[in-house]
């Protein structure tokens, strides 16, 4: 499955020393689709906290937890639908973690997910191996990307990562080969 992320808002980081000489937490700033700012920081346990500017009076909310157990460093984007998404690395698994607003300009957020795992799949090939296998990235209007043929020996595995800068609805990966049934991976 292809994903097209449009980076409309980049994150900015600022770090300063506290008055007592200890390091102050790094903060990350995102901008909602309506222009309101939202500030994020990691707590000492790795949890992500945020506060936002209220559109009603311009005052700032208090810090609110978004959960997680993350290593330092966060990237914030605004996707094509206008929702902020926060990307970080999970402390325990070291996997990419993502949380996003449920709707544009929303104070409600999704649960943490691993965006890479959401698009992973395993295909079974013949015990004799798979020969002249071809991968194609397609959308309902036709082929977007095709690559060279490859073969897999018995017991061999191969991992592919397909990324596309082409925004498309309902992309799928087509698989065909000399000794395998054509398949489509949604």
Buried (B, 14 or more C-beta within 10 A) or exposed (E): BBBEBEEEBEBEEEEEEEEEEEEEBBBBBBBBBEEBEBBBBBBEEBBBBBBBBEEEEEEEEEEEEBEBBBBEEBBBBBBEEBBBBBBBBBBEEEEBBBBBBEEBBBBEBBEBEBBEEEBEEEEEBEEEBBBEBBBBBBBEEEEBBEEEEBBBEEEEEEEEEBEBEEEBEEBBBBBBBEEBEEEEEE
